[in-house]
Amino acid sequence: MDFFNMTISKSLFNLLIGDKKTLLLTIIFVLVSVRAVSFQINDSLQTASADSIIFHDFDGSNYQASSFNYTSVEDEDGIMYFGNENGLLEFDGSHWRLYRTPNYTPITYLKIVGDKIYTFGSNEFGFFQRNKIGNMIYHPLNDRSTDEIDISYIWKILEHNGDVYFSADSLIFKWDGEILKRIQADNKYLTMYNVEDELLVSFYGKNGGLALLEKDTFNFVNKSFNFQEDYAWEIIQKEDEEWLLFTSENGVFKLDPETYETEVWDNEINQYFLQDSTYLYYVERYQDSLFLGSTWQNGIVLFNDEGDIIRKLDKKSGLLTNYYSYPIEDRRGNIWLTTEVGLQYLEFYNPEEEEFNFKPQTKVRYIKLGDSSVFIRDTNHVLSISENKSNSIDFYFSVPSFFKENLQFSYYLDGFDEDWSEWTNNTRKEYTNLSGGKYTFHLKARSLNNPDLEIQSFEFDIIVPTKWYESYITYVLLAVLLSLLIFGFIKYRTHRLSITNKKLEKIVKKRTSELRSQKERLKQANEELKTINNELDNFVYRSSHDLVAPLKSLRGLISVAEMSDRPEDIREYFKYMNVSITKLEEFIKSIMDFSTNTKKPLEMKPVKMDFILDSIVEDLKFYANADKVKLIRAYNSDFEIKTDPKRLNIVLSNLVTNALKYHDFEKDESPYIKVSAKVKDNSYVIEVEDNGSGIPEEYQSKIFEMFFRAHQGIEGSGLGLYIVVDTLNVLKGTIDFTSKTRKGTKFTILLPFVN
C-alpha cells in the first residue's frame, strides 16, 4: 500500500515543498509500513480493573474492509462511521457495513450535517444519505461545479448558516444544497473554523494570517499570526468560553474573538507540543472539561483547561501505533482511534460510576427480506411486506455505543411467539412462513458488565400479507366448490349412461383420429420414399452415364489408334485416352468417397495439417497444370486437428482439386491456392482460397447440389461439393464460401473440438 498516496494528513503540503519534516515523514512511512505488515490485531476484550482502560482492537478481518482508516464520526443515535480506504464504514455495536462510492474511492474526511454524511477522498467529494427505505446512497458533488475540480485534499468540512463549506489547499467550496460555488484564495494553504458566529480562515505563507469569510470574500483581521509553514490546525472554545488556537509546530495560542488578536498560551501542554517528536496533529474537546490531542509520532495526550497534562498514551501503553489521524470521543466518553493498521476503541472501565447523558436503546437496525434489506430509522410507521418476500424475515438488532459481546437480547413477536425468548448473545432473529396479519416485534437488552444499566426496549410493527389460500374469500370459494362437486356427483350418477356413451364416442373419435394420423404419416413416408427412389434413379442414371461415357470414348480411341500407322497420331490418341481414364478415375473416386462417408464409422484422432496436404499434393502432382499453381500453407507447421483423417482428406482433396481444375491460367497474376488453419471459439477454422475464375453469382446457390456443375466447359462429375457437405455433416461441421467472378473463391470450414 502506497502510504503517501493515501493522503496521510495535512503535512502532505509540507512534504511536497521539501521542508524540515520530510525526513521525519519518511521515517514514519517506513515504521508504519513495517507495523502494518507485521502487527496482527485481535478483537479481544482484555480483563481490567476499575478505572483502567480496556483496549478493543479491530482489523480488516473483523469488518471485511481495508485496515487503513483515516477519520471517524458518531451520529446522534450512537452509530459510528469511519473513513476507510475502501469507502464509508458503519458500526452499530453489533454489525459492520461498508458503503462504497461509485468510483471506489477512499474516504479520507467526513462530517455529519443533518441527515447527510459529507465525505472526501481522491479528488471526489459528496455526501451519503439514506433513501426512503433506509439504504445509504452516495451523491457526488464534483459535477455540481461549473469549474473543473482538481484538489489533493479536503482539510475541513463544516456547516455555517445553513451552508456546507469544504476547505482545500487554496480554495473553499460552498454548497447551499443546489449549487457548488468555488471561492479562490491568493494563498496556497488555508483552513477554516466556526468562531462565535463567524467563519474564520487561517492562511500561511506570503500573505498569511487570519481572515473572516464574509459574502464569499476573505477580509483579513490579523496579519501577524503568520508562520512560514504552519497555521491554525484547530480552534476550540474552553469551558470558560475562552478560545484556543492550536498550531502543529508553533504551540498553542489564546484567541480574542472580538479583536482576533493572539497570544501564546504558556503552560505545560504548549511546551509539550513544541517538541519535535510531539508536534500536534489533531485536538478536540473531551468530556466538556478536557482536551484530547493526537501527535505526529508520540501517541495521544489528555490535558485540562489550564494546560496541565492529565495522561499520555502511546504504543507502550497499549495503543496499536503512535501515529494517529483523528481520535474522537463517543457519547459514552470513550475514545475511537483510526490508524493505518485498524481501529482501536479505548474504554475507560468503571461500570459502577458510568453515567450517560443519553438513554441506551435497543434498535432493530434493519430487516432482511429475501435478498433485500430495509433499514429502520424510526418506529412511527408500519412496515408492509410484499407477498413474494414474506416467506423469510430476518431482524438484525443492536444497542448503539455498546459492543454485542457485552450484551444479551430477548425478544418475542406478538402474534406468533407466546412469550419472551431466553436471553441470548445473538443479534439476529429469523421468522419463516408467517401467516398474514399485523405483528409487533418486541426487543429488549441487558448489559453483562453493568446489570443496573437501563436500556430502553424496542417495538416495531409489520404487516404480513395474507396468503391467497388463507383468505376469507378463498374459504367461501372452497365452500362453493364443494357444493358444486356434490351437485356434480349427483348429476353424474343420474346421467351415468349418457356419460358412458359420450366416453365411447370420444374413444371412437380418438381411434379415428389416430388412424387418420397414421394414414398421413404413411403417406408422408411414401412421398419421402418416392423422393429417395427418384434421387437413387437419378444417381444410378447419371452414374452409369458418367461411367459408360469415358469407356465408350476410350474404346473409340483404341479403334482409331489401331487404324493409324503414324506414331505422332498414336501418341495424340494416347493423350485423349489418358483424359478419359482420368475422368473415369475421378468419378470412381467420388463414388468411393461418397460410400466411405456413408458407411465407414468415425475414427477420431489427431492428425497434422501437413500430413493431409502432403497426401493431396502427391495425388495431384501429375494433374494438368498442377506445376503452375503455388500452394500456400498459412498455418504453423505443427498445427494439429483431432478429427477423422480420412473424411478430412475427402473434404480438402475435393476443395483443392476444384481450385486447381477451375483456375484461370490466362490471368496475368500468378495462380495460387492458399490453405489456412487456426483455432477460434472452440472450433477449428480451415480456409481454402484461390485466385481462379470464381463461381458465377447465378450458380452460387446450387453448387452443393448433387451433379451440379457451374463450369460446363470443364469435365467433372458434379459430386465433389455435394460429397464435401455430406462429409462435413457426419463430422458435425459447416462450410460457407465467398466468390467473385475472375477474382477467386474462398471456402471456410468450421469443425468442432472433439474431447
ABEGO torsion letter per residue (X at the ends): XBAAAAGAEAAAAAAAAGBAAAAAAAAAAAAAAAAAAABBBBBBBBBBBBGBBBBBBBBAAAAGBBABBABBBBBAAGBBBBBBAAEBBBBAGABBBBBBBAAGBBBABBBBBEABBBBBBGGBBEBBBBBAAGBBBBBBAAAABABBBBBABBABBBBBGGBBBBBBAABBBBBAGABBBBBBBABABBBBBBBEABBBBBBBEAABEBBBBBGGBBBBABAABBBAABBBABBBBBAAGBBBBBBAAAEBBBBBAAAGBBBBBBBAAAAAAABAAABBABBBBBGGABBBBBBAAAEBBBBBAAGBBABBBBAAAGBABABBBBBBBBAAGBBBBBBAAEBBBBBBBBAAABBBABBBBBBBABBBBEABBBBBABAABBBBBBAAAAABBBBBBBBBGBBAAABBBBBBBBGABABBBBBBABABBBBBGBBBEBBBBBBBBBBAABAABBBBBBBBBBBBBBBAAABAAAAAAAAAAAAAAAAAAAAAAAAAAAAAAAAAAAAAAAAAAAAAAAAAAAAAAAAAAAAAAAAAAAAAAAAAAAAAAAAAAAAAAAAAAAABABAAAAAAAAAAAAAAAAAAAAAAAAAAAAAAAAABBBBBBBBBAAAAAAAAAAAAAABBGAAABBBBBBBBAABBBBBBAAAAAAAAAAAAAAAAAABBAABABBBBBBBBBBBBGGBBBBBBBBABAEBBAAAAAAAABBGBBABAABBEAGAAAAAAAAAAAAAGBBBBBBBBBGAEBBBBBBBBBBX
